[in-house]
Amino acid sequence: MPLVFLLLWFSPMLFAADVPYVNWENHPVHALDISPDKTRLAVAHTADNRVQLFDVSQGYPVRLGHVNVGIDPVSVRFKDNNELWVVNHISDSVSVVDFNQRMVKLTLQTEDEPFDVVFANNQAFVSCSQVNKVMVFNTLALSAEPTVIALMAEEPRAMTVNADGSQVYVASFESGNKTTILAGGIDETENTLTFPFNPVNRTTSPYQGENPPPNEGDQFFPAINPDLPTAPKVSLIVKQASDGRWLDDNDRDWTEFISGSQAASSGRIEGWELLDHDIAVIDTQTHEVSYVSGLMNIGMAIGFNQASNEVTLVGTDATNEVRFEPVLNGKFLQVKMGKVTTNDLQQTEVIDLNPHLDYVAETEPQSIRDQSIGDPRGVVWNQAGDRGYVAGMGSDNVVVINQSGDRLAQIAVGEGATGLALDDDKARLYVWNHFAASLSVVDVSNNTEISQMTVFNPLPEAIKQGRPFLYNTQETSGLGQIACASCHVDGRMDRLAWDLGDPAGEMKIFNQNCQTTVSLLNTPGCSDFHPMKGPMMTQTFQDIIGNEPFHWRGDRDGLEEFNGAFMSLNGDDQRLNPEQMQQFKLMLATITFPPNPFRNIDNSLPESIDLSNHYTSGRFAPAGSPLGSGNPQNGLSLYNSRVLDTVFQCASCHSLPTGMAVNGPLRPALINLDVGGQIMPTGPMGENHLGIVSVDGSTQKSIKTPQLRNLYEKVGFETSRSQSLAGFGFLHDGAIDSVSRFLSAGAFSVRSDQEVADLVALMMAFSGSELDPGFVPLGNTPPESQDTHAGVGKQYTLQQASQINAGVEQLIQVADTGKVELIARLGSSSSYLYDADNGEFLSSKQQVISSLGLMSLAANEQPLTFSLVPLGLGERLAFDRDGDGIYDEQEIINGSDLTDQNSTEIKPRAGLWYNPDRNGHGFDLQRAGDNIFIIWYTYNDDGSPTWYIASGVYTPNWQANLIRVTWDANSRTPTSEDVGIATLDFTDAKHANFSWEINGRASAEPFQYLDFAAGNTINQQTGSYYDPNDSGWGVSVITQGPVAVAIMFYYDENGQPIWALGTGANLANTRIDMSANTGFCPDCDFAPTNDQVFVGTIELNYSSSRNIDFDVNLQYPLNSINWNLNGVNLTPLSNELFDPKIQ
């Protein structure tokens, strides 16, 4: 019987339970990096809080393990061939990693929301997006205080550096696109909002006060539905043209109202300038900053073409100045690449990365959409500068371009392509597929994906299944370049307003919970929803599910009512089906607000917050002066206790902790009655009915009371200053430039700029829950907030033994509250979890150690890193990566897969097994599918070598028939015979009791795995190989560290089974001398093997597909039977070696 009787069989796929996980929906900026010598690859695995390590010296990735870093790593860079810097976004830290030792050797603290790092002139530049800063560390003196460079740019993230290290380039993720808002939707009959001043309604405006103004000459397109009532007056979006004029989508000139003599009518000062800084250019010697403008509004990834000396920025550019959904359908955004030559920053060129689209039709055939790239998140250039590669996270592809940006090819890869690393010499492009958690290998000589390797992906199924409906551009749009995430970027917002009204649309009857209906409020109550709604700011998807209705006006009952937008706005030719919509909904329900950067580490409100980037409104001190500092604790007292809005406290409408209204009636502070609203039952699709009001001061008489948890992310629009970083601010249309301006409105009875400052400080620190609700009458239980404790992610690394450390003590004190968990990692392996109840740390074996005892173990060779993590995640992040209840340390002992919940039983290690007390015989154990098989190398009664084979479905108590194989040399065919039974009882992955029975003879002895060489190997070829065209003989190969062992199982001149063994260097191409021994029979007394005889040589030439080009020249024992074979292609009979340590 041929050896192909070792058939594979597969069990049905099992689906694991979700592991504990918190989704902040962060995506990597520089997901992978290749070492300077092109031998190593590192991946920032954001979802797994690790950096994955690979060897790529041979042109394909070989797993080398991982290093636990901080929370949400988003960038990884090699400083040299061994030192890695990993930027941890949630942790506000950088992990400095020793690649060789597989450990974090130092943790550097950063300011809020770091995203990327680059190196130049012995400095490390780290972008900190939320604070608009770059921190500069001296890499020769990391203990020195870093320099901080403030940027006039919004959300600095991706970075690159030029060839000589003289300049660092920082991409602004939310630079804007030179669009801003002119107010027209303030209800001037009220004194609620006294700013802005409605310039759109002025008779001096280009439309003589007509509002809404037409968008096509003196007409509307599409034409207004004659059955509609008069549309409300609304604001207008304008864009600055290349000649400096501010124009609307009807080419009417509003420059005088923005920066000219009538600027005051829009609340601006004359000469007002909206900055559009897409790239910040930092001189690495002087740290002076200059800027590049006019490229796009979302700068996602940046690269440097060394051959052309050009910086290239890729991202998206919105056309939000264009009004009305039918006009924008399918084409509201383009994917762009901006180029700038570094010796002339004013000379820029912008290229559409989808040149096959003409943007005439809103829907094209799927074959056209499949050519598009969407949501570009990576760009890299070859050494010659004539080939660039751009990764599409939304289109799951990589497009190849020339220096001019022309499309040369496209390559389909895995889901969520983000990071790129190029090895020109080996013609390899490595692509990190962020959503799929896989690494694609592309042969750039023919632009083909040749392999894709998956790693552990801890994402819950809801995220995996629902993400495509948020991000996939080819499957959810008519042209293949846009998706919901084009505006709701990373599940958040694009910082823009859009007028997605429809003049041809229809009214929608108000059907929500109006909380302002009684006559004492002197308001007409909530109005029906007009389709010409005017500009509305993009809203975040964070924590929206369960907090319906949606949109600023509350005009969408639930997510299901957005289904039509896939066709009417994205241009797709179909909606989601009910199952897909549910998957989308479940995914959105996971998105969580991150730690609040303004809170104390224990999540409490501080006593003071610096508000130097906030300015006075003019109600008290003149407008435009720095607001100073504010006390959020005083702000909370004002918010809860002072009646600041006629008869209401702030918290009456904006209930704590979200800022949203309740599903129920609105109750004033001083009058014991409901002023409107009721508790409404949950809708058929689970919709809530949070409160809507008609008294927010705008012409929209139905506005949902908005949440307040991300206001600090919307700061930057300032009309009282000469320069502004953003064109949109607060209120539904972004027309109010600042929080201080809103809080200074006539509706609110604040008494001083200090009270305004205190309230602004509270708004900055709002997210995080745990706010004292005070005594505020509410008509129902307020919504809870899906947000994060401010301490989550905070880290500290000890490099030497210590009995006291303020940084560590602070983390322990926060963990003692029981609101977060604290884990610690010592060196490269040992982890600990803090037990807050008993004030001590536990190892994975539940051994107890005090904090002082643990700190005393820290040393340079084994640093100790402490990390605060969300409640409920400590055990998994410390001990149990896959959450299967079997700790990682035990899984390594068992040999099971610590990244697979279904892998819980002992998984014996593939390779050579033996009895150290009876050294000389043993077996090669391998796995083939769900079977294991052994080739038992032993001796006959006369001491001559022989072998048996056994195969069967694996169980920890394994038993299979022992088979003896003989050979017909003339026909070259084997014959098999069952001669007995082999049994293995495994106690762990490297120990078993081996028993056998052959023709009435039997014995048993303990066997263990043979470790014969230390260290991992990148040339891992362990397995059993055979020739499918000449089955019956083969070779066992075992590789460890620098050593390779080969055992050839074949036949003598009589066709009887024999074997020969040799050792050699573990190289991709190796020659091994082979010898045969005599020894003791299986149930004979032990005797050392002797009479070693040289019998010939074999040559092994490995390919990346695990096949072997095999040459053999053996003779044993007679010259008449020579095994002389050349150029035989041997195929693996066994699975690849599995090593749990390197997953």
WOQUIJO-V549936 format. One line per field, one symbol per residue. phi: phi as a letter, one per 20 degrees, with the letter a starting at -180 (. if undefined). burial: b if it has 24 or more other C-alpha atoms within 12 Angstrom, else e. A space follows every 10 residues. Layout:
phi=???
burial=???
This chain:
phi=.ffffefecc egfddeffeg bddelecfec fbbdfgemdc ccceegfdlb dedbecfdnb fdfcobcfce elfcbcbeeb fdedddedff flbceedeff elbedaddec fflfcbbcda llcddcfcff elccecdffe bfffffedde debelfcfcb cffemecddc eefcfncmdb ddfbdeffed dfdebfdlff effefgdlnf bfefdbmdcd cfffffeffg fffcfcecce efenfdcefd meedgfeece fdgffdnedf ngcefcefce ddffeemfcc cdcndadcee bcbceffeld ecddrccedf feengffegm bebceccddb efebfeeccd cffdffedme eeccggffff eedclfcbbb dfffmdcccc edfedlbcdd cegenffdac cfcefnfcec bddgfelcdd ceeffelbde ddeffclcfd abdecfceff ggfgfeggfe dfffecbedn dcbgffdefl mdbdmcdced fbgefcfdff cdeeeccfff elcfnfdfee feenfcffdf eflefndffd mgemedgafg fegffgeece nfebefegff fffffffffe fdffgefeef femeffebcf dfedcfeofd fgfnegfncc dffffffffe deeeclddeg ffeefedene feerfecffd debeeqnbfd ffffdnfecf fccdcendff ebcffefcec ffedfqecee dfccecdccd mfdmfefbff fffefffdef daffffffff ffffdffpll dffmddfcea fffedeccgf egnfcbdedb gbdbbfffff fffffffmec ccdccdmdcf cccfeffdmb ddefemfebf ffffffefbg ebfdddbecf gndgfffecc gemendfgff ffffnfefdc feecegcfff qecbdgecfp crcedcdcme edccdeebcf fenffbbccb baffbfdebb fecdddcdff elcecdbfcr cdccdedafc bbedcbbcln ebabafdbfe edbenfcede dgrdcbdgeb fpcrbeccdb ledcdccedb befdmefcbc cbcafecfcb dcfdcdcdae fgdeffbgfb lfcfcpcccd cedfemfced dcbcbaedff ddedccmfee dfedffgdcf fdf
burial=ebbbebeeee eeeeeeeebb bbbbbbbbbb bbbbbeebbb bbbbbbbbbb bbbbbbbbbb bbbbbbbbbb bbbbbbbbbb ebbbbbbbbb bbbbbbbbbb bbbbbbbbbb bbbbbbbbbb bebbbbbbbb bbbbbbbebe eeeeebebbb bbbbbbbbbb bbeebbbbbb bbbbbbbbbb bbbbbbbeee ebbbbbbbbb bbeebbbeeb bbbbbeeeeb beebeeeeee bbbbbbbbbb eeeeebbbbb bbbbbbbbbe ebbbbbbbbe ebbbbbbbbb bbbbeebebb bbbbbbbbbb bbbbbbebbb bbbbbbbbbb bbbbbbbbbb bbbbbbbbbb bbeebeebbb bbbbbbbebe ebbbeeebbb bbbbbbbbbb bbeebbbbbb bbbbbbbbbb bbbbbbbbbb bbbbbbbbbb bbbbeebbbb bbbbbbbbbb bbbbeebbbb bbbbbbbbbb bbbbbbbbbb bbbbbbbbbb bbbbbbbbbb bbbbbbbbbb bbbbbebeeb bbbbbbbbee bebebbbbbb bbbbbbbbbb bbbbbbbbbb bbbbbbbbbb ebbbbbbbbb bbbebbeeeb bbbbbbbbbb bbbbbbbbbb bbbbbbebbb bebbbbbbbe eebbbbbbbb bbbbbbbbbb bbbbbbbbbb bbbbbbbbbb bbbbbbbbbe eeebbbbbbb eeeeeebbbb bbbbbbbbbb bbbbbbbbbb bbbbbbbbbb bebbbbbbbb bbbbbbbbbb bbbbbbbbbb eebbbbbbbb bbbbbbbbbb bebeebbbbb ebbbbbbbbb bbbbbbbbbb eeeeeebbeb bbbbbbbbbb bbbbbbbbbb bbbbbbeebb bbbbeeeebe beebbebbee ebbbbbbbbb bebbbbbbbb bbbbbbbbbb bbbbbbbbbb bbbbbbbbbb bbbbbeebbb bbbbbbbbee bbbbbbbbbb eebbbbbbbb bbbbbbbbbb bbbbbbbbee eeebbbeeeb bbbbbbbbbb bbbbbbbbee eeeebbbbbb eeeeebbbbb bbbbbbbeeb bbbbbbbbbb ebbbbbbbbb bbeebbbbbb bbbbbbbbeb bbbbbbbbbb bbbeeeeeee eeeebbbbbb bbeeebbbbb bbbbbbbeee eebeeeebbb bbbbbbbbbb bbb
